[in-house]
Amino acid sequence: METSQSGPLVRAIKRLTLAVWALVFLVGISVAFYFSAYLPFFSSSVPVASSELRGSGPPPEVAQEFQQLHGLPPEEMVKISSVITISMHEVDGSRGKCVLREVLKHSPGVRFYYKVGDEFRHCSFDPKEERSYGEGQVTFFVGNPAEMRYATTFFGERISG
């Protein structure tokens, strides 16, 4: 009687063991694919420039100005920028937003996709009573179409550093 009952039990245990090993194998392959993305040997060895992904990129001289805009004196920032705007911080319910109030500079022929009254999402904020976000921001855009490259907050008549 013991042998007749152990036969089906042994077969069931062998099937379950085989199923578990198959599952372990599949999980191992899945983990291997995941980690292969982090190994330089398996990833692409040819870097792809971001300008190739977007089509034609900005000219090299403009790209150089983008990198150095932060460290430039204000006079140079104004000279290089294609668009300069002033936006004001407003609280709308439980969220803070930045609304374009004035365009100080807009170089001829430069595409700029905002107009006075539009919200700038790059300077939205989470209003808290104990924090000060300033009254607004001065934003510098470079290139054509104009892309935001530098923004600084102002408090009253003072611009933050």
N, C-alpha and C positions, 0 to 999 in steps of 0.2 A: 504494500500500500504506500509505503514511503517513496519508493522509486517511481510509482505511477504519478504521484502528486509532485515530485521534484522535477520531473521532465518538463511540464509546462512552466513551472516556476523558473527553471534555469533558462529556458528560451525567452521568457519575458524579461529576465534580468539582463540577458545578452542583448536583446533589442533596445532596452533602455540605456545600457552602456554604450551601444553604438550610436544612439541618438544624442547622448550627452557629448561624446567625442566629436560628432559632426557639428554640434552647436559650438563647442570650444574652437574647432577649426574655423568656422565662419566668423566668430567673434575675433579670432586672431587675425584673420585677413582684413577685417574691417579696421581694427586698431592699426595694423601695418600701413594701410592706405592713409589713415589719418596722420600718422607720424611721418610718413614719407614726404609730406608737404613741408616739413620743417628741416629736412635734411638737404643740404646744398647739392649733394651728389645726384639726387633724384629730381630736383627742381630744374627749371630752365636755366641754362648757363648764359643765355643771351639776354641782357637787360633790354627792356622795352621802354623807350622814352615816352613820357606822358603826352608830348606833342604829337606822337604818332597815333595815339589813341583818339585824340580829339581832332585830328586833321592837321591843318596848318597852324602852327603855334606862333607866338609873338616873335618878332625879330630879336636876334641875340642882344642888341643894345638895350631893348626894352626889358628883356629878362634880367639883365644885369642891374637895371634901375630898380626892379622889383625887390631884389635881394638887399639892396642898400638903402631903401627908402626909410627904414626905421632909424638908421643912424645918421641921417642927413640933418643939417640945420633947417629950421622952418622955411627960410627963403628958398632953399633948393627943393624942398618938398612941394612948395607952391609952384615952383617953376616946372617941375617934372610932372605933376599931376595933371590929368586931362579933365577931371571933374573934382570939385571940392564942394561939400554940402554941410549944412548945419541941420541937425535933427534934435528934437526935444523929447525928453522922457515923459511919458504919461502913464498913469495907472488906470487900467481898464478892468474893474472888478478885482479879481485876485491875481492878475498878471500885469506886468509892466511891459510897455512897448515903446519903440522909438519911432517917431513920426517925422518925416522930412518936412522941414519948415522953409528952407531957403537953399538955393543953388548959388554958391559964391562964384564958381568958375565952371564953365562948360566950353571946352575947346571946340572950335568949328569942325563939323564932320564926325565927331565922336558920338557913337551910339551909347545912350544912357537910358536904361529901362525903367527909371523911376521918375515920378513927378511929385510936385509939392502936394502933401497930404498922404502920400503912400507910407506904409510901415516898412521899416528896415528890420528884417528878422535877425540880422547879425548882432544887433545890440539890444534885443529883448532881454528882460531881466525879471527876477522873482522878487517882488516888492516885500520888504520886511521893515518893520518900524525902526529897528535898531541900526539899520544900515543906511548909508547915504550913497546914492548912485549918481549924484550930480544932476544938473538941470538938463543936460543933453550931451551931444557929441559933435565934434568936427571930424568929418570922414574924408579921406583922400583916396581917389580912384585913379588908376593908371591904365593906359592902353585904350584900344578900340576893338571891341566894345569895352566900356569902362568896367574895371574890376576893382573891388575894394582891396586896398593894400595897407592902410593904416587908419586908425581911429583913436581919438583921444577925448576924454570926458572933460567937460568944463563945469565949474562951480561958480555961479555969478559971472564975474568978468575975468576969472582966472582959469587957465587951461592946466590940467594936471600933467605931470611929467611922466 
